[in-house]
Structure formats: C-alpha cells, structure tokens
Amino acid sequence: MTKFLLVLHVLVAIVAVGPVTVAASMFPPSARRALADPDNPRATETVRLLHRICRVYAALGIAVPVLGMATALSMGVLNDTWLIVSMVLTGIAAAVLLALVLPRQEEIIEAVEAGTAKAPEAPAAAGTPESATVAVNPRVTVQLAMFTGIFNLLWATVTILMIVRPGSTTGA
C-alpha cells in the first residue's frame, strides 16, 4: 500500500504542481505583452488561459499534501524533521499562490480586459470616477514575477527535501 500511495503522491505532484509552476512563470511576460498591446486578442487569451491553468491545477494540487500525509503515515515518518519542514514549506507555497500570485494575475487580467473593452479615443471626463478606468500599476507585474519565483523556489526546496530526506536510511 505504501508504494501505491507514494506513486500516486509523486504522479499527482508532477501532474498538478508542474503545470502551475510553468503557467505561473509564463504569466508575467505574457501579461507585459498583453498590457503593452491590449488590442491583441491572442495576448489577452494567453493571460486568461495561463491564469485558468494556475487556478485549476492549484485546486487539483490539494491532493498532493493529502496523498503525502497518507504516504508518510504508512511509512511511519510523520514526525521526521524533513517531512515537517516540507509540510510547512508546502503550506507557505500554497499561501503565496493563493494570496499573492492568483490575485495579482486577476488584477492584470482585469486591466487587460478593460484595455480591450474601452476605446482610447476620448480622455475620461473630469467628473468620471477612477473606478471607470482599470489600470494596473507597472510594479504589479514585477511583484507577480517575484512572488512566482518565490512559489517556484519553495516547491523546488520541497522536492529536494523529498528526494534527499535528511536522516533517511535508504542510503541516498
């Protein structure tokens, strides 16, 4: 049963976390292109697709720690330091994705869609509220790239801990 759980845990980690890390990494440069040319429907669709991949696979990614806990329980390593550190880092990675990466992606998508939806021909009237125009601060894409890098670094660290397992008796 342990091998079966371990195989499922690794497969789900590859299938669920891999696409999130790749799509999240591709999002900032795609967002910069879409913001620079909001009339380009392909650029707009690309950022929407990358965000959808991040959201869907993040939801599927919940299975990774669940299967990991079941595997650890069956292996009897639930109290090992490397596993506890991995679980904490996994929680931090999830928090970074949910609280910092996905909301900034949504903010950028709103700005891109507002840019394609409104004609730039006439400037806003003096009495027009600022909420009528959606603009994204240029720092948001830089922050998004930074938070995505932190998310990816956390997952890389967890992966290394899972492979090396300090104190493991496997000899690896």
C-alpha positions as CSV (number, residue, x, y, z in Angstrom):
1,M,0.0,0.0,0.0
2,T,2.9,2.4,0.8
3,K,4.3,2.1,-2.7
4,F,0.9,2.7,-4.2
5,L,0.4,5.8,-2.1
6,L,3.9,7.0,-2.9
7,V,3.4,6.5,-6.7
8,L,0.1,8.4,-6.5
9,H,1.7,11.2,-4.5
10,V,4.6,11.6,-7.0
11,L,2.3,11.4,-10.0
12,V,-0.2,14.0,-8.6
13,A,2.7,16.2,-7.7
14,I,4.1,16.1,-11.2
15,V,0.7,16.5,-12.9
16,A,-0.8,19.1,-10.6
17,V,2.2,21.2,-9.4
18,G,4.2,21.1,-12.6
19,P,1.6,23.0,-14.7
20,V,1.1,25.6,-12.0
21,T,4.8,26.4,-11.8
22,V,5.2,26.6,-15.6
23,A,2.0,28.6,-16.2
24,A,2.7,31.0,-13.3
25,S,6.2,31.5,-14.7
26,M,4.9,32.2,-18.2
27,F,2.2,34.7,-16.9
28,P,4.4,37.8,-16.1
29,P,6.0,38.1,-19.6
30,S,2.7,37.3,-21.3
31,A,1.0,39.9,-19.1
32,R,3.5,42.5,-20.1
33,R,2.8,41.8,-23.8
34,A,-0.9,41.9,-23.2
35,L,-0.7,45.2,-21.3
36,A,1.5,46.7,-24.0
37,D,-0.9,45.7,-26.7
38,P,-4.4,45.4,-25.2
39,D,-6.0,45.2,-28.7
40,N,-4.2,41.9,-29.4
41,P,-6.8,39.2,-28.7
42,R,-4.2,36.4,-28.7
43,A,-2.2,38.1,-25.9
44,T,-5.4,38.6,-23.9
45,E,-6.4,34.9,-24.4
46,T,-2.9,33.8,-23.4
47,V,-3.1,35.5,-20.0
48,R,-6.6,34.2,-19.4
49,L,-5.5,30.7,-20.3
50,L,-2.4,30.8,-18.1
51,H,-4.5,32.1,-15.2
52,R,-7.1,29.4,-15.7
53,I,-4.3,26.7,-15.7
54,C,-3.0,28.2,-12.4
55,R,-6.4,28.2,-10.7
56,V,-7.5,24.7,-11.9
57,Y,-4.2,22.9,-11.2
58,A,-3.9,24.7,-7.8
59,A,-7.2,23.2,-6.9
60,L,-6.0,19.8,-8.0
61,G,-2.8,20.3,-6.1
62,I,-4.6,19.9,-2.8
63,A,-4.3,16.2,-3.4
64,V,-0.5,16.4,-3.2
65,P,-0.3,17.1,0.5
66,V,-3.2,14.8,1.2
67,L,-1.5,11.9,-0.5
68,G,1.8,12.9,1.0
69,M,0.4,12.7,4.5
70,A,-1.2,9.3,3.8
71,T,2.2,8.1,2.4
72,A,4.1,9.5,5.4
73,L,1.7,7.9,7.8
74,S,2.0,4.5,6.1
75,M,5.9,4.8,6.1
76,G,5.9,5.9,9.7
77,V,7.8,9.1,9.1
78,L,5.2,11.6,10.0
79,N,7.3,13.0,12.9
80,D,10.6,13.3,10.9
81,T,12.0,16.8,10.7
82,W,12.5,16.8,6.9
83,L,8.8,16.0,6.5
84,I,7.6,18.6,8.9
85,V,9.8,21.2,7.1
86,S,8.4,20.0,3.8
87,M,4.8,20.4,5.1
88,V,5.5,23.9,6.4
89,L,7.1,24.9,3.1
90,T,4.2,23.4,1.2
91,G,1.8,25.4,3.3
92,I,3.8,28.6,2.6
93,A,3.9,27.8,-1.1
94,A,0.1,27.4,-1.1
95,A,-0.3,30.7,0.7
96,V,1.9,32.5,-1.7
97,L,0.0,31.1,-4.7
98,L,-3.5,31.9,-3.2
99,A,-2.8,35.2,-1.5
100,L,-0.1,36.8,-3.7
101,V,0.1,35.2,-7.2
102,L,-3.5,34.5,-8.2
103,P,-4.9,37.9,-7.0
104,R,-2.2,39.8,-9.0
105,Q,-2.9,37.7,-12.0
106,E,-6.6,38.6,-11.7
107,E,-5.8,42.2,-11.3
108,I,-3.7,42.1,-14.5
109,I,-6.4,40.3,-16.4
110,E,-9.0,42.9,-15.4
111,A,-6.7,45.7,-16.7
112,V,-6.0,43.8,-19.9
113,E,-9.8,43.2,-20.5
114,A,-10.6,46.8,-19.7
115,G,-8.0,47.9,-22.2
116,T,-9.6,45.8,-24.9
117,A,-13.1,46.8,-24.0
118,K,-12.8,50.6,-23.9
119,A,-11.8,52.7,-26.8
120,P,-8.8,55.0,-26.1
121,E,-10.2,57.7,-28.4
122,A,-11.6,60.2,-25.8
123,P,-10.0,61.0,-22.5
124,A,-12.0,60.4,-19.4
125,A,-14.2,63.4,-18.3
126,A,-13.2,65.3,-15.3
127,G,-16.1,64.0,-13.2
128,T,-15.6,60.4,-14.2
129,P,-14.7,58.2,-11.2
130,E,-11.3,56.4,-11.3
131,S,-13.1,53.1,-11.0
132,A,-14.4,53.5,-14.5
133,T,-10.9,53.0,-15.8
134,V,-9.0,49.9,-14.8
135,A,-5.3,50.5,-14.8
136,V,-2.6,48.3,-13.4
137,N,0.5,49.6,-11.6
138,P,3.6,48.6,-13.5
139,R,5.0,47.3,-10.3
140,V,2.3,44.6,-10.1
141,T,3.9,42.6,-12.9
142,V,7.3,42.9,-11.2
143,Q,5.8,41.8,-7.9
144,L,4.0,39.0,-9.6
145,A,7.2,37.7,-11.1
146,M,8.9,37.9,-7.7
147,F,6.1,36.0,-5.9
148,T,6.0,33.4,-8.7
149,G,9.7,32.9,-8.3
150,I,9.3,32.5,-4.5
151,F,6.5,30.0,-5.1
152,N,8.7,28.0,-7.5
153,L,11.7,28.1,-5.2
154,L,9.5,26.8,-2.3
155,W,8.4,23.9,-4.5
156,A,11.9,23.2,-5.6
157,T,13.1,23.1,-2.0
158,V,10.2,20.7,-1.1
159,T,11.2,18.5,-4.0
160,I,14.8,18.4,-2.9
161,L,13.8,17.5,0.7
162,M,11.6,14.7,-0.6
163,I,14.5,13.3,-2.6
164,V,17.3,13.8,-0.1
165,R,15.3,13.1,3.1
166,P,18.0,14.0,5.7
167,G,18.5,11.2,8.1
168,S,17.0,8.7,5.6
169,T,18.1,5.1,5.9
170,T,17.8,4.4,2.2
171,G,21.4,5.5,1.7
172,A,20.5,8.1,-0.9
